Amino acid sequence: MAMHFIFSDQAVLLFDFWSVHSPAGMAISVLVVLLLAVLYESLKVGKARLLLQALMSLSTATRQQLIEETDQDSSSDSLPDSRTHLRWFMCHFGQSLLHVAQVVIGYFMMLAVMSYNTWIFFGVVLGSGVGYYLAYPLLNMT
């Protein structure tokens, strides 16, 4: 295996069954990796939007209390009511799931780039750019 970037239409990506041996297969693989990178950027925005929506749905006093507890890393008694606590827990749980998905996709992209195939590398870079371009304007829409 080459330890430098090469232009080739042959590669094994992530798993043994994802073996590319033709230009058409490489084009499809680059498209899949590009879409993974777009999904990665979308998950980053999804996590941020989920946190923003959860904070906006809380009252100002509760929001300030949550921010202070997070900053101080203290474990105070409880939030003003159990419904607010449950809503905050569900938001945090959803963010945790999105984070796990983001980490897994990130490692898949890293391993794909470690095939040292230049086309795959370009797919990841282009997908990150396209994902950023498409996803980040959604963050400003509330």
N, CA, C and O atoms as CSV, one atom per row, in Angstrom:
chain,resi,resn,atom,element,x,y,z
A,1,MET,N,N,0.838,-1.179,0.000
A,1,MET,CA,C,0.000,0.000,0.000
A,1,MET,C,C,0.887,1.248,0.000
A,1,MET,O,O,1.835,1.349,0.779
A,2,ALA,N,N,0.571,2.175,-0.866
A,2,ALA,CA,C,1.337,3.409,-0.973
A,2,ALA,C,C,1.069,4.296,0.237
A,2,ALA,O,O,-0.062,4.377,0.717
A,3,MET,N,N,2.099,4.951,0.720
A,3,MET,CA,C,1.966,5.865,1.851
A,3,MET,C,C,2.041,7.322,1.389
A,3,MET,O,O,2.480,8.203,2.129
A,4,HIS,N,N,1.608,7.551,0.167
A,4,HIS,CA,C,1.512,8.896,-0.381
A,4,HIS,C,C,0.265,8.932,-1.272
A,4,HIS,O,O,-0.234,7.887,-1.690
A,5,PHE,N,N,-0.225,10.113,-1.552
A,5,PHE,CA,C,-1.442,10.228,-2.345
A,5,PHE,C,C,-1.168,9.843,-3.793
A,5,PHE,O,O,-0.163,10.238,-4.383
A,6,ILE,N,N,-2.090,9.061,-4.346
A,6,ILE,CA,C,-1.977,8.618,-5.736
A,6,ILE,C,C,-3.310,8.838,-6.444
A,6,ILE,O,O,-4.375,8.771,-5.830
A,7,PHE,N,N,-3.230,9.101,-7.740
A,7,PHE,CA,C,-4.423,9.141,-8.583
A,7,PHE,C,C,-4.609,7.740,-9.134
A,7,PHE,O,O,-3.796,7.265,-9.927
A,8,SER,N,N,-5.671,7.085,-8.718
A,8,SER,CA,C,-5.920,5.725,-9.180
A,8,SER,C,C,-7.413,5.453,-9.168
A,8,SER,O,O,-8.159,6.067,-8.406
A,9,ASP,N,N,-7.842,4.535,-10.012
A,9,ASP,CA,C,-9.248,4.136,-9.992
A,9,ASP,C,C,-9.423,2.816,-9.247
A,9,ASP,O,O,-10.459,2.163,-9.365
A,10,GLN,N,N,-8.410,2.428,-8.482
A,10,GLN,CA,C,-8.474,1.206,-7.696
A,10,GLN,C,C,-8.187,1.530,-6.233
A,10,GLN,O,O,-7.213,2.211,-5.911
A,11,ALA,N,N,-9.043,1.035,-5.365
A,11,ALA,CA,C,-8.864,1.270,-3.933
A,11,ALA,C,C,-9.767,0.326,-3.151
A,11,ALA,O,O,-10.764,-0.180,-3.666
A,12,VAL,N,N,-9.397,0.105,-1.911
A,12,VAL,CA,C,-10.260,-0.600,-0.963
A,12,VAL,C,C,-10.587,0.409,0.125
A,12,VAL,O,O,-9.697,0.906,0.816
A,13,LEU,N,N,-11.881,0.709,0.270
A,13,LEU,CA,C,-12.329,1.744,1.199
A,13,LEU,C,C,-13.090,1.144,2.372
A,13,LEU,O,O,-14.090,0.451,2.187
A,14,LEU,N,N,-12.618,1.410,3.552
A,14,LEU,CA,C,-13.263,1.076,4.822
A,14,LEU,C,C,-13.416,-0.428,5.060
A,14,LEU,O,O,-12.993,-0.921,6.106
A,15,PHE,N,N,-14.000,-1.161,4.134
A,15,PHE,CA,C,-14.265,-2.584,4.321
A,15,PHE,C,C,-13.790,-3.352,3.086
A,15,PHE,O,O,-13.662,-2.785,2.001
A,16,ASP,N,N,-13.531,-4.644,3.266
A,16,ASP,CA,C,-13.059,-5.463,2.142
A,16,ASP,C,C,-14.067,-5.518,0.999
A,16,ASP,O,O,-13.679,-5.601,-0.166
A,17,PHE,N,N,-15.351,-5.473,1.321
A,17,PHE,CA,C,-16.357,-5.567,0.256
A,17,PHE,C,C,-16.483,-4.269,-0.540
A,17,PHE,O,O,-17.103,-4.263,-1.603
A,18,TRP,N,N,-15.907,-3.166,-0.046
A,18,TRP,CA,C,-15.932,-1.902,-0.782
A,18,TRP,C,C,-14.622,-1.775,-1.547
A,18,TRP,O,O,-13.783,-0.923,-1.252
A,19,SER,N,N,-14.478,-2.623,-2.510
A,19,SER,CA,C,-13.276,-2.653,-3.328
A,19,SER,C,C,-13.601,-2.059,-4.698
A,19,SER,O,O,-14.519,-2.512,-5.381
A,20,VAL,N,N,-12.841,-1.045,-5.085
A,20,VAL,CA,C,-13.094,-0.316,-6.320
A,20,VAL,C,C,-12.052,-0.732,-7.356
A,20,VAL,O,O,-10.851,-0.729,-7.082
A,21,HIS,N,N,-12.535,-1.092,-8.565
A,21,HIS,CA,C,-11.617,-1.552,-9.612
A,21,HIS,C,C,-11.857,-0.884,-10.951
A,21,HIS,O,O,-11.266,-1.294,-11.950
A,22,SER,N,N,-12.709,0.138,-11.005
A,22,SER,CA,C,-13.020,0.766,-12.293
A,22,SER,C,C,-13.260,2.258,-12.094
A,22,SER,O,O,-13.533,2.698,-10.977
A,23,PRO,N,N,-13.161,3.031,-13.158
A,23,PRO,CA,C,-13.451,4.467,-13.033
A,23,PRO,C,C,-14.888,4.740,-12.586
A,23,PRO,O,O,-15.125,5.666,-11.811
A,24,ALA,N,N,-15.841,3.951,-13.062
A,24,ALA,CA,C,-17.233,4.138,-12.641
A,24,ALA,C,C,-17.389,3.843,-11.148
A,24,ALA,O,O,-18.096,4.558,-10.439
A,25,GLY,N,N,-16.734,2.800,-10.683
A,25,GLY,CA,C,-16.774,2.482,-9.259
A,25,GLY,C,C,-16.140,3.565,-8.415
A,25,GLY,O,O,-16.612,3.867,-7.319
A,26,MET,N,N,-15.060,4.154,-8.931
A,26,MET,CA,C,-14.410,5.241,-8.201
A,26,MET,C,C,-15.317,6.466,-8.165
A,26,MET,O,O,-15.393,7.146,-7.142
A,27,ALA,N,N,-15.999,6.755,-9.262
A,27,ALA,CA,C,-16.909,7.901,-9.297
A,27,ALA,C,C,-18.044,7.719,-8.285
A,27,ALA,O,O,-18.419,8.667,-7.595
A,28,ILE,N,N,-18.580,6.520,-8.197
A,28,ILE,CA,C,-19.644,6.241,-7.228
A,28,ILE,C,C,-19.102,6.342,-5.806
A,28,ILE,O,O,-19.776,6.868,-4.920
A,29,SER,N,N,-17.896,5.843,-5.585
A,29,SER,CA,C,-17.291,5.915,-4.254
A,29,SER,C,C,-17.027,7.353,-3.842
A,29,SER,O,O,-17.259,7.720,-2.691
A,30,VAL,N,N,-16.546,8.170,-4.770
A,30,VAL,CA,C,-16.323,9.584,-4.466
A,30,VAL,C,C,-17.654,10.253,-4.127
A,30,VAL,O,O,-17.719,11.067,-3.206
A,31,LEU,N,N,-18.705,9.919,-4.857
A,31,LEU,CA,C,-20.023,10.485,-4.573
A,31,LEU,C,C,-20.517,10.064,-3.183
A,31,LEU,O,O,-21.078,10.883,-2.453
A,32,VAL,N,N,-20.315,8.805,-2.817
A,32,VAL,CA,C,-20.737,8.327,-1.493
A,32,VAL,C,C,-19.965,9.053,-0.401
A,32,VAL,O,O,-20.554,9.484,0.591
A,33,VAL,N,N,-18.658,9.193,-0.570
A,33,VAL,CA,C,-17.844,9.881,0.426
A,33,VAL,C,C,-18.225,11.359,0.497
A,33,VAL,O,O,-18.256,11.941,1.581
A,34,LEU,N,N,-18.512,11.962,-0.645
A,34,LEU,CA,C,-18.961,13.350,-0.686
A,34,LEU,C,C,-20.261,13.506,0.100
A,34,LEU,O,O,-20.406,14.454,0.871
A,35,LEU,N,N,-21.195,12.596,-0.086
A,35,LEU,CA,C,-22.465,12.664,0.644
A,35,LEU,C,C,-22.267,12.428,2.137
A,35,LEU,O,O,-22.981,13.015,2.951
A,36,LEU,N,N,-21.302,11.572,2.513
A,36,LEU,CA,C,-20.986,11.389,3.931
A,36,LEU,C,C,-20.470,12.686,4.542
A,36,LEU,O,O,-20.817,13.026,5.673
A,37,ALA,N,N,-19.645,13.405,3.796
A,37,ALA,CA,C,-19.112,14.674,4.297
A,37,ALA,C,C,-20.227,15.711,4.435
A,37,ALA,O,O,-20.240,16.483,5.395
A,38,VAL,N,N,-21.154,15.733,3.491
A,38,VAL,CA,C,-22.305,16.647,3.593
A,38,VAL,C,C,-23.139,16.278,4.822
A,38,VAL,O,O,-23.577,17.161,5.559
A,39,LEU,N,N,-23.360,14.997,5.044
A,39,LEU,CA,C,-24.109,14.549,6.217
A,39,LEU,C,C,-23.393,14.941,7.504
A,39,LEU,O,O,-24.039,15.336,8.475
A,40,TYR,N,N,-22.083,14.839,7.522
A,40,TYR,CA,C,-21.286,15.217,8.681
A,40,TYR,C,C,-21.515,16.692,9.031
A,40,TYR,O,O,-21.754,17.032,10.189
A,41,GLU,N,N,-21.440,17.555,8.027
A,41,GLU,CA,C,-21.672,18.985,8.262
A,41,GLU,C,C,-23.113,19.241,8.703
A,41,GLU,O,O,-23.358,20.096,9.554
A,42,SER,N,N,-24.051,18.518,8.139
A,42,SER,CA,C,-25.459,18.677,8.513
A,42,SER,C,C,-25.698,18.268,9.962
A,42,SER,O,O,-26.490,18.899,10.662
A,43,LEU,N,N,-25.020,17.221,10.414
A,43,LEU,CA,C,-25.161,16.793,11.801
A,43,LEU,C,C,-24.621,17.849,12.753
A,43,LEU,O,O,-25.187,18.060,13.825
A,44,LYS,N,N,-23.540,18.512,12.380
A,44,LYS,CA,C,-23.008,19.585,13.214
A,44,LYS,C,C,-24.041,20.691,13.377
A,44,LYS,O,O,-24.242,21.195,14.482
A,45,VAL,N,N,-24.687,21.066,12.300
A,45,VAL,CA,C,-25.714,22.106,12.356
A,45,VAL,C,C,-26.926,21.602,13.140
A,45,VAL,O,O,-27.527,22.356,13.905
A,46,GLY,N,N,-27.287,20.331,12.953
A,46,GLY,CA,C,-28.418,19.767,13.678
A,46,GLY,C,C,-28.219,19.813,15.179
A,46,GLY,O,O,-29.150,20.119,15.923
A,47,LYS,N,N,-27.014,19.513,15.628
A,47,LYS,CA,C,-26.729,19.588,17.060
A,47,LYS,C,C,-26.881,21.013,17.574
A,47,LYS,O,O,-27.467,21.234,18.633
A,48,ALA,N,N,-26.367,21.959,16.841
A,48,ALA,CA,C,-26.449,23.356,17.265
A,48,ALA,C,C,-27.897,23.845,17.283
A,48,ALA,O,O,-28.305,24.554,18.203
A,49,ARG,N,N,-28.663,23.468,16.276
A,49,ARG,CA,C,-30.077,23.883,16.226
A,49,ARG,C,C,-30.880,23.260,17.356
A,49,ARG,O,O,-31.756,23.903,17.935
A,50,LEU,N,N,-30.577,22.004,17.665
A,50,LEU,CA,C,-31.290,21.327,18.753
A,50,LEU,C,C,-31.034,22.044,20.075
A,50,LEU,O,O,-31.958,22.243,20.863
A,51,LEU,N,N,-29.804,22.425,20.315
A,51,LEU,CA,C,-29.483,23.151,21.543
A,51,LEU,C,C,-30.165,24.510,21.556
A,51,LEU,O,O,-30.714,24.917,22.580
A,52,LEU,N,N,-30.137,25.211,20.440
A,52,LEU,CA,C,-30.773,26.523,20.353
A,52,LEU,C,C,-32.281,26.427,20.601
A,52,LEU,O,O,-32.841,27.240,21.337
A,53,GLN,N,N,-32.931,25.447,19.997
A,53,GLN,CA,C,-34.372,25.288,20.196
A,53,GLN,C,C,-34.697,24.939,21.639
A,53,GLN,O,O,-35.691,25.416,22.187
A,54,ALA,N,N,-33.872,24.115,22.252
A,54,ALA,CA,C,-34.128,23.752,23.646
A,54,ALA,C,C,-33.965,24.955,24.551
A,54,ALA,O,O,-34.763,25.156,25.467
A,55,LEU,N,N,-32.949,25.752,24.306
A,55,LEU,CA,C,-32.749,26.938,25.140
A,55,LEU,C,C,-33.844,27.965,24.928
A,55,LEU,O,O,-34.263,28.624,25.879
A,56,MET,N,N,-34.317,28.114,23.692
A,56,MET,CA,C,-35.368,29.096,23.420
A,56,MET,C,C,-36.707,28.678,24.024
A,56,MET,O,O,-37.539,29.531,24.334
A,57,SER,N,N,-36.919,27.386,24.193
A,57,SER,CA,C,-38.194,26.935,24.740
A,57,SER,C,C,-38.250,27.066,26.259
A,57,SER,O,O,-39.322,26.952,26.854
A,58,LEU,N,N,-37.116,27.302,26.880
A,58,LEU,CA,C,-37.093,27.443,28.331
A,58,LEU,C,C,-37.306,28.906,28.715
A,58,LEU,O,O,-37.067,29.812,27.916
A,59,SER,N,N,-37.756,29.120,29.945
A,59,SER,CA,C,-37.895,30.487,30.432
A,59,SER,C,C,-36.505,31.092,30.646
A,59,SER,O,O,-35.506,30.375,30.715
A,60,THR,N,N,-36.460,32.409,30.748
A,60,THR,CA,C,-35.175,33.099,30.898
A,60,THR,C,C,-34.477,32.690,32.196
A,60,THR,O,O,-33.265,32.478,32.205
A,61,ALA,N,N,-35.226,32.579,33.281
A,61,ALA,CA,C,-34.620,32.206,34.564
A,61,ALA,C,C,-34.057,30.787,34.504
A,61,ALA,O,O,-32.949,30.533,34.976
A,62,THR,N,N,-34.816,29.876,33.930
A,62,THR,CA,C,-34.363,28.496,33.817
A,62,THR,C,C,-33.156,28.408,32.902
A,62,THR,O,O,-32.205,27.676,33.176
A,63,ARG,N,N,-33.202,29.159,31.818
A,63,ARG,CA,C,-32.089,29.180,30.870
A,63,ARG,C,C,-30.817,29.670,31.564
A,63,ARG,O,O,-29.748,29.084,31.392
A,64,GLN,N,N,-30.935,30.747,32.347
A,64,GLN,CA,C,-29.774,31.278,33.051
A,64,GLN,C,C,-29.263,30.267,34.073
A,64,GLN,O,O,-28.052,30.118,34.239
A,65,GLN,N,N,-30.166,29.576,34.756
A,65,GLN,CA,C,-29.765,28.574,35.742
A,65,GLN,C,C,-29.026,27.429,35.058
A,65,GLN,O,O,-28.013,26.959,35.577
A,66,LEU,N,N,-29.510,26.970,33.904
A,66,LEU,CA,C,-28.843,25.889,33.188
A,66,LEU,C,C,-27.455,26.305,32.709
A,66,LEU,O,O,-26.510,25.519,32.774
A,67,ILE,N,N,-27.337,27.525,32.234
A,67,ILE,CA,C,-26.032,28.006,31.774
A,67,ILE,C,C,-25.061,28.091,32.937
A,67,ILE,O,O,-23.899,27.706,32.807
A,68,GLU,N,N,-25.533,28.598,34.089
A,68,GLU,CA,C,-24.663,28.694,35.260
A,68,GLU,C,C,-24.259,27.316,35.755
A,68,GLU,O,O,-23.102,27.117,36.126
A,69,GLU,N,N,-25.181,26.360,35.772
A,69,GLU,CA,C,-24.847,25.006,36.214
A,69,GLU,C,C,-23.846,24.360,35.272
A,69,GLU,O,O,-22.937,23.661,35.718
A,70,THR,N,N,-24.003,24.588,33.969
A,70,THR,CA,C,-23.072,24.019,33.006
A,70,THR,C,C,-21.702,24.651,33.163
A,70,THR,O,O,-20.689,23.955,33.097
A,71,ASP,N,N,-21.655,25.968,33.372
A,71,ASP,CA,C,-20.380,26.660,33.525
A,71,ASP,C,C,-19.671,26.260,34.813
A,71,ASP,O,O,-18.453,26.085,34.827
A,72,GLN,N,N,-20.441,26.113,35.902
A,72,GLN,CA,C,-19.838,25.814,37.203
A,72,GLN,C,C,-19.615,24.326,37.399
A,72,GLN,O,O,-18.894,23.934,38.317
A,73,ASP,N,N,-20.209,23.492,36.569
A,73,ASP,CA,C,-20.095,22.041,36.712
A,73,ASP,C,C,-20.575,21.595,38.089
A,73,ASP,O,O,-20.025,20.657,38.666
A,74,SER,N,N,-21.592,22.260,38.613
A,74,SER,CA,C,-22.103,21.919,39.933
A,74,SER,C,C,-23.356,21.074,39.793
A,74,SER,O,O,-24.022,21.072,38.758
A,75,SER,N,N,-23.651,20.366,40.854
A,75,SER,CA,C,-24.873,19.567,40.845
A,75,SER,C,C,-25.815,20.149,41.889
A,75,SER,O,O,-25.765,19.773,43.060
A,76,SER,N,N,-26.663,21.056,41.464
A,76,SER,CA,C,-27.619,21.660,42.393
A,76,SER,C,C,-28.819,20.738,42.535
A,76,SER,O,O,-28.871,19.661,41.942
A,77,ASP,N,N,-29.781,21.185,43.336
A,77,ASP,CA,C,-30.939,20.353,43.663
A,77,ASP,C,C,-31.655,19.838,42.424
A,77,ASP,O,O,-31.530,18.661,42.086
A,78,SER,N,N,-32.398,20.695,41.746
A,78,SER,CA,C,-33.096,20.298,40.538
A,78,SER,C,C,-33.575,21.550,39.831
A,78,SER,O,O,-33.477,22.654,40.365
A,79,LEU,N,N,-34.081,21.374,38.655
A,79,LEU,CA,C,-34.634,22.493,37.903
A,79,LEU,C,C,-36.002,22.841,38.479
A,79,LEU,O,O,-36.576,22.049,39.226
A,80,PRO,N,N,-36.532,24.023,38.138
A,80,PRO,CA,C,-37.795,24.457,38.748
A,80,PRO,C,C,-38.926,23.443,38.640
A,80,PRO,O,O,-39.677,23.291,39.604
A,81,ASP,N,N,-39.087,22.753,37.542
A,81,ASP,CA,C,-40.121,21.737,37.476
A,81,ASP,C,C,-39.604,20.528,36.694
A,81,ASP,O,O,-38.670,20.626,35.898
A,82,SER,N,N,-40.239,19.398,36.947
A,82,SER,CA,C,-39.744,18.153,36.364
A,82,SER,C,C,-39.938,18.110,34.850
A,82,SER,O,O,-39.173,17.447,34.150
A,83,ARG,N,N,-40.952,18.810,34.337
A,83,ARG,CA,C,-41.177,18.832,32.891
A,83,ARG,C,C,-40.023,19.525,32.161
A,83,ARG,O,O,-39.586,19.081,31.100
A,84,THR,N,N,-39.546,20.609,32.744
A,84,THR,CA,C,-38.412,21.315,32.174
A,84,THR,C,C,-37.169,20.433,32.228
A,84,THR,O,O,-36.379,20.390,31.285
A,85,HIS,N,N,-37.011,19.732,33.347
A,85,HIS,CA,C,-35.870,18.831,33.489
A,85,HIS,C,C,-35.937,17.707,32.453
A,85,HIS,O,O,-34.921,17.356,31.853
A,86,LEU,N,N,-37.116,17.147,32.243
A,86,LEU,CA,C,-37.278,16.092,31.250
A,86,LEU,C,C,-36.998,16.619,29.844
A,86,LEU,O,O,-36.345,15.942,29.049
A,87,ARG,N,N,-37.481,17.810,29.533
A,87,ARG,CA,C,-37.236,18.407,28.215
A,87,ARG,C,C,-35.735,18.615,27.998
A,87,ARG,O,O,-35.209,18.332,26.922
A,88,TRP,N,N,-35.057,19.112,29.027
A,88,TRP,CA,C,-33.617,19.335,28.916
A,88,TRP,C,C,-32.878,18.003,28.760
A,88,TRP,O,O,-31.931,17.901,27.981
A,89,PHE,N,N,-33.314,16.986,29.504
A,89,PHE,CA,C,-32.689,15.664,29.391
A,89,PHE,C,C,-32.871,15.090,27.987
A,89,PHE,O,O,-31.931,14.533,27.420
A,90,MET,N,N,-34.070,15.223,27.425
A,90,MET,CA,C,-34.323,14.686,26.077
A,90,MET,C,C,-33.485,15.426,25.032
A,90,MET,O,O,-32.980,14.815,24.091
A,91,CYS,N,N,-33.343,16.724,25.200
A,91,CYS,CA,C,-32.506,17.504,24.297
A,91,CYS,C,C,-31.063,17.021,24.394
A,91,CYS,O,O,-30.405,16.815,23.375
A,92,HIS,N,N,-30.577,16.842,25.604
A,92,HIS,CA,C,-29.197,16.390,25.800
A,92,HIS,C,C,-29.002,14.980,25.240
A,92,HIS,O,O,-27.962,14.679,24.654
A,93,PHE,N,N,-29.997,14.127,25.422
A,93,PHE,CA,C,-29.931,12.764,24.877
A,93,PHE,C,C,-29.884,12.806,23.345
A,93,PHE,O,O,-29.099,12.087,22.727
A,94,GLY,N,N,-30.720,13.644,22.740
A,94,GLY,CA,C,-30.711,13.783,21.284
A,94,GLY,C,C,-29.387,14.322,20.782
A,94,GLY,O,O,-28.874,13.861,19.762
A,95,GLN,N,N,-28.832,15.290,21.485
A,95,GLN,CA,C,-27.530,15.806,21.091
A,95,GLN,C,C,-26.451,14.742,21.218
A,95,GLN,O,O,-25.535,14.684,20.398
A,96,SER,N,N,-26.552,13.908,22.231
A,96,SER,CA,C,-25.572,12.827,22.407
A,96,SER,C,C,-25.640,11.837,21.252
A,96,SER,O,O,-24.608,11.392,20.751
A,97,LEU,N,N,-26.851,11.493,20.829
A,97,LEU,CA,C,-26.994,10.581,19.690
A,97,LEU,C,C,-26.440,11.202,18.414
A,97,LEU,O,O,-25.756,10.529,17.643
A,98,LEU,N,N,-26.732,12.478,18.187
A,98,LEU,CA,C,-26.179,13.158,17.013
A,98,LEU,C,C,-24.663,13.227,17.083
A,98,LEU,O,O,-23.987,13.118,16.060
A,99,HIS,N,N,-24.127,13.407,18.276
A,99,HIS,CA,C,-22.677,13.462,18.427
A,99,HIS,C,C,-22.034,12.118,18.090
A,99,HIS,O,O,-21.009,12.066,17.411
A,100,VAL,N,N,-22.641,11.038,18.566
A,100,VAL,CA,C,-22.111,9.701,18.253
A,100,VAL,C,C,-22.138,9.469,16.742
A,100,VAL,O,O,-21.160,8.981,16.176
A,101,ALA,N,N,-23.240,9.811,16.091
A,101,ALA,CA,C,-23.321,9.649,14.634
A,101,ALA,C,C,-22.269,10.504,13.938
A,101,ALA,O,O,-21.651,10.062,12.970
A,102,GLN,N,N,-22.062,11.725,14.425
A,102,GLN,CA,C,-21.067,12.617,13.831
A,102,GLN,C,C,-19.663,12.039,13.990
A,102,GLN,O,O,-18.867,12.095,13.053
A,103,VAL,N,N,-19.348,11.491,15.149
A,103,VAL,CA,C,-18.015,10.913,15.368
A,103,VAL,C,C,-17.801,9.693,14.472
A,103,VAL,O,O,-16.731,9.538,13.883
A,104,VAL,N,N,-18.799,8.839,14.366
A,104,VAL,CA,C,-18.669,7.642,13.519
A,104,VAL,C,C,-18.455,8.037,12.060
A,104,VAL,O,O,-17.573,7.495,11.395
A,105,ILE,N,N,-19.245,8.966,11.567
A,105,ILE,CA,C,-19.091,9.406,10.177
A,105,ILE,C,C,-17.738,10.082,9.983
A,105,ILE,O,O,-17.101,9.906,8.944
A,106,GLY,N,N,-17.298,10.848,10.965
A,106,GLY,CA,C,-15.993,11.494,10.879
A,106,GLY,C,C,-14.864,10.486,10.785
A,106,GLY,O,O,-13.938,10.662,9.993
A,107,TYR,N,N,-14.931,9.427,11.588
A,107,TYR,CA,C,-13.901,8.391,11.513
A,107,TYR,C,C,-13.963,7.633,10.191
A,107,TYR,O,O,-12.926,7.272,9.636
A,108,PHE,N,N,-15.159,7.389,9.688
A,108,PHE,CA,C,-15.268,6.746,8.366
A,108,PHE,C,C,-14.605,7.599,7.291
A,108,PHE,O,O,-13.889,7.085,6.432
A,109,MET,N,N,-14.848,8.902,7.344
A,109,MET,CA,C,-14.221,9.779,6.347
A,109,MET,C,C,-12.702,9.795,6.506
A,109,MET,O,O,-11.967,9.786,5.519
A,110,MET,N,N,-12.242,9.817,7.749
A,110,MET,CA,C,-10.801,9.792,7.978
A,110,MET,C,C,-10.181,8.512,7.429
A,110,MET,O,O,-9.135,8.553,6.780
A,111,LEU,N,N,-10.821,7.383,7.687
A,111,LEU,CA,C,-10.294,6.113,7.180
A,111,LEU,C,C,-10.347,6.051,5.660
A,111,LEU,O,O,-9.467,5.460,5.035
A,112,ALA,N,N,-11.368,6.652,5.058
A,112,ALA,CA,C,-11.435,6.695,3.600
A,112,ALA,C,C,-10.279,7.516,3.035
A,112,ALA,O,O,-9.665,7.125,2.042
A,113,VAL,N,N,-9.984,8.645,3.661
A,113,VAL,CA,C,-8.862,9.468,3.212
A,113,VAL,C,C,-7.546,8.720,3.399
A,113,VAL,O,O,-6.609,8.906,2.623
A,114,MET,N,N,-7.474,7.887,4.414
A,114,MET,CA,C,-6.249,7.130,4.657
A,114,MET,C,C,-6.009,6.025,3.634
A,114,MET,O,O,-5.012,5.306,3.715
A,115,SER,N,N,-6.918,5.889,2.675
A,115,SER,CA,C,-6.631,5.008,1.539
A,115,SER,C,C,-5.602,5.663,0.624
A,115,SER,O,O,-5.082,5.024,-0.291
A,116,TYR,N,N,-5.309,6.935,0.872
A,116,TYR,CA,C,-4.349,7.736,0.108
A,116,TYR,C,C,-4.726,7.843,-1.359
A,116,TYR,O,O,-3.863,8.015,-2.219
A,117,ASN,N,N,-6.013,7.741,-1.640
A,117,ASN,CA,C,-6.486,7.945,-2.997
A,117,ASN,C,C,-6.885,9.412,-3.132
A,117,ASN,O,O,-7.709,9.917,-2.370
A,118,THR,N,N,-6.297,10.078,-4.100
A,118,THR,CA,C,-6.517,11.509,-4.264
A,118,THR,C,C,-7.970,11.825,-4.592
A,118,THR,O,O,-8.496,12.841,-4.136
A,119,TRP,N,N,-8.625,10.974,-5.374
A,119,TRP,CA,C,-10.029,11.217,-5.734
A,119,TRP,C,C,-10.920,11.166,-4.492
A,119,TRP,O,O,-11.828,11.984,-4.344
A,120,ILE,N,N,-10.666,10.223,-3.617
A,120,ILE,CA,C,-11.445,10.112,-2.383
A,120,ILE,C,C,-11.189,11.336,-1.503
A,120,ILE,O,O,-12.118,11.883,-0.909
A,121,PHE,N,N,-9.940,11.756,-1.425
A,121,PHE,CA,C,-9.603,12.956,-0.659
A,121,PHE,C,C,-10.354,14.167,-1.198
A,121,PHE,O,O,-10.921,14.942,-0.429
A,122,PHE,N,N,-10.358,14.330,-2.514
A,122,PHE,CA,C,-11.092,15.448,-3.119
A,122,PHE,C,C,-12.586,15.349,-2.811
A,122,PHE,O,O,-13.242,16.368,-2.595
A,123,GLY,N,N,-13.125,14.135,-2.791
A,123,GLY,CA,C,-14.538,13.948,-2.459
A,123,GLY,C,C,-14.856,14.410,-1.047
A,123,GLY,O,O,-15.885,15.044,-0.816
A,124,VAL,N,N,-13.974,14.093,-0.093
A,124,VAL,CA,C,-14.186,14.509,1.294
A,124,VAL,C,C,-14.094,16.024,1.406
A,124,VAL,O,O,-14.932,16.650,2.055
A,125,VAL,N,N,-13.089,16.616,0.782
A,125,VAL,CA,C,-12.915,18.068,0.867
A,125,VAL,C,C,-14.083,18.792,0.196
A,125,VAL,O,O,-14.633,19.737,0.761
A,126,LEU,N,N,-14.459,18.358,-0.994
A,126,LEU,CA,C,-15.574,18.980,-1.697
A,126,LEU,C,C,-16.883,18.781,-0.931
A,126,LEU,O,O,-17.696,19.702,-0.849
A,127,GLY,N,N,-17.090,17.597,-0.376
A,127,GLY,CA,C,-18.294,17.337,0.414
A,127,GLY,C,C,-18.373,18.196,1.655
A,127,GLY,O,O,-19.456,18.645,2.031
A,128,SER,N,N,-17.234,18.435,2.302
A,128,SER,CA,C,-17.223,19.318,3.471
A,128,SER,C,C,-17.582,20.737,3.071
A,128,SER,O,O,-18.336,21.414,3.768
A,129,GLY,N,N,-17.046,21.179,1.958
A,129,GLY,CA,C,-17.369,22.524,1.480
A,129,GLY,C,C,-18.827,22.660,1.093
A,129,GLY,O,O,-19.479,23.639,1.455
A,130,VAL,N,N,-19.338,21.694,0.366
A,130,VAL,CA,C,-20.752,21.726,-0.048
A,130,VAL,C,C,-21.663,21.616,1.173
A,130,VAL,O,O,-22.671,22.317,1.263
A,131,GLY,N,N,-21.309,20.742,2.105
A,131,GLY,CA,C,-22.112,20.601,3.316
A,131,GLY,C,C,-22.156,21.871,4.129
A,131,GLY,O,O,-23.209,22.250,4.642
A,132,TYR,N,N,-21.020,22.533,4.252
A,132,TYR,CA,C,-20.977,23.801,4.968
A,132,TYR,C,C,-21.822,24.842,4.254
A,132,TYR,O,O,-22.578,25.576,4.890
A,133,TYR,N,N,-21.696,24.907,2.939
A,133,TYR,CA,C,-22.442,25.880,2.141
A,133,TYR,C,C,-23.950,25.663,2.265
A,133,TYR,O,O,-24.711,26.627,2.350
A,134,LEU,N,N,-24.380,24.408,2.277
A,134,LEU,CA,C,-25.809,24.101,2.331
A,134,LEU,C,C,-26.376,24.147,3.746
A,134,LEU,O,O,-27.511,24.583,3.936
A,135,ALA,N,N,-25.612,23.709,4.737
A,135,ALA,CA,C,-26.165,23.522,6.064
A,135,ALA,C,C,-26.111,24.765,6.937
A,135,ALA,O,O,-27.060,25.024,7.677
A,136,TYR,N,N,-25.058,25.527,6.880
A,136,TYR,CA,C,-24.916,26.628,7.830
A,136,TYR,C,C,-25.919,27.753,7.652
A,136,TYR,O,O,-26.247,28.395,8.649
A,137,PRO,N,N,-26.434,28.044,6.465
A,137,PRO,CA,C,-27.530,29.025,6.409
A,137,PRO,C,C,-28.771,28.570,7.172
A,137,PRO,O,O,-29.558,29.403,7.621
A,138,LEU,N,N,-28.954,27.261,7.323
A,138,LEU,CA,C,-30.100,26.751,8.084
A,138,LEU,C,C,-29.983,27.085,9.561
A,138,LEU,O,O,-30.989,27.137,10.269
A,139,LEU,N,N,-28.764,27.311,10.029
A,139,LEU,CA,C,-28.569,27.631,11.442
A,139,LEU,C,C,-29.152,28.990,11.792
A,139,LEU,O,O,-29.618,29.192,12.913
A,140,ASN,N,N,-29.134,29.917,10.855
A,140,ASN,CA,C,-29.669,31.255,11.105
A,140,ASN,C,C,-31.187,31.322,11.007
A,140,ASN,O,O,-31.793,32.267,11.512
A,141,MET,N,N,-31.811,30.339,10.368
A,141,MET,CA,C,-33.274,30.321,10.258
A,141,MET,C,C,-33.868,29.780,11.539
A,141,MET,O,O,-33.608,28.638,11.919
A,142,THR,N,N,-34.665,30.596,12.206
A,142,THR,CA,C,-35.270,30.117,13.456
A,142,THR,C,C,-36.767,30.167,13.378
A,142,THR,O,O,-37.448,29.803,14.336
